[in-house]
Amino acid sequence: MKRIGVLALQGAVAEHLNMLEKLPDVQGRAVRTLEEIRQMDGLILPGGESTAIGRLLDDFNMTTILKSFINDGLPVWGTCAGLILLAKKISGQEKTYLASMNIMVKRNAYGSQIDSFMTETIISSVSKEKLPLVFIRAPYIEKTGVNVDILAEVKGDIVAAREKNMLVTSFHPELTDNLRLHQYFVEKFV
């Protein structure tokens, strides 16, 4: 049984847990402390508000130790806000959060809440069929560094990538009925 934690400080926690409970041999759990994270085989940093999640990580003195868990190999998947948390650089701001993945991201790259959209695309490393992609005030990756594999682009923008033990998506797979990205994370990273 693989234990996957969903960081439960803010954001789409219940939606990720709902997807994880549909996978065989996977136990999803909301995690709020470093001790709970330490017991997990993998961690999802959910979509939400990156500034709020980042502030809470700092307030609870979790940032430095969580970053060391990730840099030591903890499998982690950041969706939307989670992607921003993992980025080493954020366009237009000095402040970073976990700064573990060699990417530069643009926050709210597709506009405000009203500009949210859904599309479909094939992510060949994940599935041969088109996957539904839900973008809500989504970021995208402006630049990738060495060892970062680009997994998907939409409108010429990088929206999914991986580096070592880290997976990021600027969209929200947990807001669809499609389990493929959750399966991919569990099978390929955990």
C-alpha positions in Angstrom: 0.0 0.0 0.0 1.5 3.3 -1.1 0.8 6.3 1.2 0.3 9.6 -0.5 -0.1 12.7 1.5 -1.9 15.8 0.3 -0.6 19.0 2.0 -3.7 20.2 3.8 -2.9 23.8 4.6 -5.1 25.3 1.9 -6.4 24.5 -1.5 -7.9 21.5 -3.4 -7.1 18.9 -0.7 -10.4 16.9 -0.7 -10.5 16.7 -4.5 -7.0 15.1 -4.6 -8.0 12.7 -1.8 -11.1 11.7 -3.7 -9.0 10.8 -6.7 -6.4 8.9 -4.6 -9.1 6.7 -3.0 -10.1 5.5 -6.4 -6.7 4.0 -7.1 -5.8 0.4 -6.0 -3.2 -0.1 -3.3 -3.1 3.7 -2.6 -4.0 5.3 0.7 -4.4 9.1 0.5 -4.1 11.2 3.6 -4.4 14.9 4.4 -1.1 15.9 6.0 -0.5 19.1 8.0 2.8 18.4 9.9 6.3 17.5 9.0 5.9 14.3 11.1 2.9 13.3 9.0 4.7 14.1 5.8 7.7 12.0 6.9 5.4 8.9 7.1 4.3 9.3 3.5 5.7 7.6 0.3 4.8 10.7 -1.8 3.3 14.2 -1.4 0.9 16.3 -3.5 1.1 20.1 -3.2 -2.4 21.0 -4.3 -3.8 23.9 -6.2 -5.0 26.9 -4.2 -3.3 30.2 -3.4 0.5 29.9 -3.5 1.1 33.0 -1.4 -1.2 31.7 1.4 0.3 28.2 1.3 3.8 29.6 1.3 3.1 31.9 4.2 1.6 29.0 6.2 4.7 26.8 5.5 6.8 29.7 6.9 4.5 30.3 9.8 4.6 26.6 10.8 8.4 26.5 10.3 8.0 23.8 7.6 9.6 25.4 4.6 13.3 24.5 5.1 12.7 20.9 6.3 10.1 20.2 3.6 12.5 21.5 1.0 15.2 19.1 2.4 12.7 16.2 2.2 12.1 17.0 -1.5 15.8 17.5 -2.2 16.5 14.2 -0.5 14.1 12.4 -2.9 10.6 12.6 -1.5 8.3 12.1 -4.6 6.3 15.3 -4.9 3.7 16.6 -7.4 2.7 20.2 -7.5 -0.5 21.2 -9.2 -1.1 24.9 -10.0 -0.1 26.6 -6.8 2.0 23.6 -6.0 4.0 24.2 -9.2 4.7 27.8 -8.0 5.8 26.5 -4.6 8.3 24.2 -6.2 9.8 26.7 -8.7 13.3 28.0 -8.2 12.3 31.3 -9.9 9.0 33.1 -10.1 8.7 35.8 -12.8 8.4 39.3 -11.4 9.0 38.5 -7.8 12.0 37.8 -5.6 10.3 35.6 -3.1 10.3 31.9 -3.7 9.0 29.1 -1.5 10.4 25.6 -1.7 12.6 26.5 -4.7 13.5 22.9 -5.5 12.7 22.5 -9.2 14.8 24.1 -11.9 12.0 26.1 -13.5 10.9 29.7 -13.8 7.1 30.2 -13.6 4.7 33.0 -14.4 1.9 33.3 -11.9 -1.7 33.8 -13.1 -0.3 33.6 -16.6 -3.7 33.0 -18.2 -5.4 35.9 -16.5 -7.9 36.1 -13.7 -10.6 33.7 -12.4 -12.9 34.7 -15.3 -10.3 33.6 -17.8 -10.2 30.0 -16.5 -10.7 27.4 -19.2 -10.7 23.7 -20.0 -9.0 21.9 -22.9 -7.7 18.5 -23.9 -4.3 17.3 -25.0 -2.2 14.1 -25.3 0.6 13.9 -22.7 2.4 11.0 -24.3 4.3 9.9 -21.3 1.1 9.6 -19.3 -1.5 8.4 -21.8 -2.1 7.8 -25.5 -5.6 9.3 -25.2 -6.4 13.0 -24.8 -6.6 14.1 -21.1 -8.9 16.9 -19.9 -7.0 19.9 -18.5 -8.6 22.5 -16.2 -6.9 25.8 -15.9 -7.9 28.2 -13.1 -5.9 31.4 -12.7 -3.1 29.1 -13.8 0.6 29.6 -14.0 2.8 28.3 -16.8 6.5 27.5 -17.0 8.5 30.2 -18.8 11.9 28.5 -18.7 13.3 25.1 -17.8 16.8 24.3 -16.6 19.0 21.3 -17.0 17.4 17.9 -16.3 13.8 19.2 -16.6 11.7 17.2 -19.0 8.8 19.0 -20.6 5.7 16.8 -20.6 3.0 19.0 -22.1 2.4 22.4 -23.7 -0.8 24.2 -24.4 -0.9 27.3 -26.7 2.9 27.1 -26.9 3.2 27.3 -23.1 4.8 24.6 -20.9 2.1 23.3 -18.5 3.6 20.0 -17.3 7.2 19.0 -16.5 9.2 16.6 -14.4 12.7 16.7 -12.8 14.0 13.8 -10.8 11.5 13.1 -8.0 9.3 16.2 -8.9 6.2 16.4 -11.2 4.4 19.7 -11.8 1.2 20.6 -13.7 -0.2 24.0 -14.1 -3.7 22.5 -14.5 -6.0 20.7 -12.0 -6.4 16.9 -12.8 -8.2 16.6 -9.5 -11.1 18.6 -10.9 -11.8 16.0 -13.7 -12.9 12.3 -13.6 -9.7 11.2 -15.3 -7.3 9.3 -13.0 -4.4 9.0 -15.4 -2.2 11.7 -13.9 -2.7 10.5 -10.4 -1.9 6.9 -11.6 1.2 8.3 -13.4 2.5 10.0 -10.2 2.0 6.9 -8.1 3.4 4.5 -10.7 6.4 6.5 -11.9 7.5 8.6 -8.9 6.4 6.7 -5.8 
